[in-house]
Amino acid sequence: MDQQTSQGPGPEQIAAEAFLALQLPRHLTLTGLVGFVAALRRRRIEIEATTILNGTSVCGLWLSTDTREIILHAVTDSALHRQQFVLHELGHMILRHDELGISSEYADSLFPNLDGELVSRALARSSFVDDLEAAAETLADLLAGAIRDSTMEPRSFEQVFG
């Protein structure tokens, strides 16, 4: 029996199944996806760039309340980086990671006076936290692909002429 079978599906499979379950529309934009996830979560989603995250190992942060979801992300001039930061946090929302536990990034930001490693060990196994992050990033990549593939403009000769 392999490790994957004995411990359940890996992050890639979890992300792929979640992506398929969304049944996203054919034409998708980041704005449309944010609205879709807001409806799924039954809360409004607020997205804000913050310089507080610049220069840290955390590019984005998701905070969930009873009435809203808040995504904070590092300031960047790159629209693609910004999109990936937001998609990663949306991935956590879609995968309902708020119901599973707390990631080390959240622990560091919520408990800045405590050693991050200590908090991570106390809250969850590190492999569990790593799997959550891997699943969120894999789902973010799938969502980015769906946005990219749904653009109306052809990107190559083959797409225009088959």
C-alpha positions as CSV (number, residue, x, y, z in Angstrom):
1,M,0.0,0.0,0.0
2,D,1.5,3.3,-1.0
3,Q,1.7,6.4,1.2
4,Q,-0.9,8.2,-0.8
5,T,-3.5,5.4,-0.4
6,S,-2.9,5.0,3.3
7,Q,-3.1,8.7,4.1
8,G,-5.8,9.7,1.6
9,P,-5.6,11.8,-1.5
10,G,-2.6,14.2,-2.0
11,P,-2.8,18.0,-2.4
12,E,-2.9,17.7,-6.2
13,Q,-5.8,15.4,-6.3
14,I,-7.7,17.4,-3.7
15,A,-7.2,20.6,-5.7
16,A,-8.2,18.9,-9.0
17,E,-11.4,17.4,-7.5
18,A,-12.3,20.8,-5.9
19,F,-11.7,22.5,-9.2
20,L,-13.9,20.1,-11.1
21,A,-16.6,20.4,-8.5
22,L,-16.8,24.1,-9.0
23,Q,-18.2,23.7,-12.5
24,L,-17.0,27.2,-13.4
25,P,-18.4,29.1,-16.4
26,R,-16.6,28.8,-19.7
27,H,-15.6,32.5,-19.7
28,L,-14.0,33.4,-16.4
29,T,-12.3,36.5,-15.1
30,L,-10.7,37.1,-11.7
31,T,-13.6,39.5,-10.9
32,G,-16.1,36.9,-11.9
33,L,-14.3,34.2,-9.8
34,V,-14.2,36.5,-6.8
35,G,-18.0,36.9,-7.1
36,F,-18.5,33.2,-7.6
37,V,-16.5,32.4,-4.4
38,A,-18.3,35.1,-2.5
39,A,-21.6,33.4,-3.3
40,L,-20.2,30.0,-2.4
41,R,-18.9,31.3,1.0
42,R,-22.0,33.5,1.5
43,R,-19.9,36.5,2.4
44,R,-18.5,39.4,0.6
45,I,-14.8,39.3,-0.3
46,E,-12.6,42.4,0.2
47,I,-9.2,42.5,-1.4
48,E,-6.5,44.9,-0.4
49,A,-2.8,45.4,-1.1
50,T,-0.7,46.2,1.9
51,T,3.0,47.1,2.3
52,I,3.0,45.2,5.6
53,L,3.6,42.0,3.7
54,N,6.3,43.3,1.4
55,G,9.7,41.9,2.3
56,T,8.2,39.0,4.3
57,S,7.9,35.4,3.3
58,V,4.1,35.8,3.2
59,C,2.6,37.2,-0.1
60,G,-1.0,36.9,0.9
61,L,-3.2,36.5,3.9
62,W,-6.8,35.5,4.3
63,L,-8.9,36.4,7.3
64,S,-12.5,35.1,7.6
65,T,-15.2,36.6,9.7
66,D,-18.9,35.9,10.0
67,T,-19.8,38.5,7.4
68,R,-16.8,38.9,5.1
69,E,-13.6,37.4,3.7
70,I,-10.6,39.6,3.7
71,I,-7.6,39.0,1.4
72,L,-4.5,41.1,2.1
73,H,-1.7,40.8,-0.4
74,A,1.8,42.2,-0.9
75,V,2.0,45.3,-3.1
76,T,3.3,44.4,-6.5
77,D,3.5,46.1,-9.9
78,S,2.8,42.7,-11.6
79,A,-0.8,42.0,-12.4
80,L,0.0,38.3,-12.7
81,H,1.6,38.2,-9.2
82,R,-1.3,40.0,-7.7
83,Q,-3.7,37.6,-9.4
84,Q,-1.8,34.6,-8.1
85,F,-1.7,36.0,-4.6
86,V,-5.5,36.4,-4.7
87,L,-6.1,33.0,-6.4
88,H,-4.0,31.3,-3.7
89,E,-6.2,32.8,-0.9
90,L,-9.4,32.0,-2.9
91,G,-8.0,28.4,-3.1
92,H,-7.9,28.3,0.7
93,M,-11.5,29.5,0.8
94,I,-12.8,27.0,-1.8
95,L,-11.0,24.2,0.0
96,R,-12.5,25.4,3.3
97,H,-9.2,25.4,5.1
98,D,-10.7,27.7,7.8
99,E,-12.5,24.6,9.0
100,L,-9.4,22.4,9.2
101,G,-6.9,24.5,11.2
102,I,-4.4,27.3,10.9
103,S,-1.5,27.6,8.6
104,S,2.0,28.6,9.7
105,E,1.6,31.9,7.8
106,Y,-1.5,32.8,9.7
107,A,0.0,31.7,12.9
108,D,3.0,34.0,12.4
109,S,0.7,36.9,11.5
110,L,-1.8,36.3,14.3
111,F,0.8,35.5,16.9
112,P,3.7,37.7,16.1
113,N,5.2,37.5,19.6
114,L,5.5,33.8,19.5
115,D,8.0,31.7,17.6
116,G,6.3,30.6,14.3
117,E,7.8,27.0,14.6
118,L,6.4,26.6,18.1
119,V,3.0,27.8,17.0
120,S,3.0,25.5,13.9
121,R,3.9,22.5,16.0
122,A,1.2,23.3,18.6
123,L,-1.5,23.8,16.0
124,A,-0.8,21.2,13.4
125,R,1.7,18.7,12.0
126,S,4.0,20.6,9.6
127,S,3.2,18.1,6.8
128,F,-0.5,18.9,7.3
129,V,0.2,22.6,6.9
130,D,2.5,22.0,3.9
131,D,-0.3,19.9,2.3
132,L,-2.8,22.7,2.8
133,E,-0.5,25.2,1.2
134,A,0.3,22.8,-1.7
135,A,-3.4,22.2,-2.3
136,A,-4.2,25.9,-2.3
137,E,-1.4,26.7,-4.7
138,T,-2.3,23.9,-7.0
139,L,-5.9,25.0,-7.1
140,A,-4.7,28.6,-7.7
141,D,-2.8,27.3,-10.7
142,L,-5.9,25.5,-12.0
143,L,-7.9,28.7,-11.6
144,A,-5.3,30.8,-13.3
145,G,-5.4,28.4,-16.2
146,A,-9.1,28.6,-16.4
147,I,-9.0,32.4,-16.5
148,R,-6.2,32.3,-19.1
149,D,-8.0,29.7,-21.3
150,S,-11.3,31.6,-21.2
151,T,-9.9,34.8,-22.7
152,M,-11.7,35.8,-25.9
153,E,-8.6,36.8,-27.8
154,P,-6.7,34.1,-29.7
155,R,-3.1,33.7,-28.4
156,S,-1.6,31.8,-31.3
157,F,-1.9,30.8,-34.9
158,E,-3.0,27.3,-34.0
159,Q,-5.9,28.6,-31.9
160,V,-7.1,30.8,-34.8
161,F,-6.7,28.2,-37.6
162,G,-6.8,25.0,-35.7
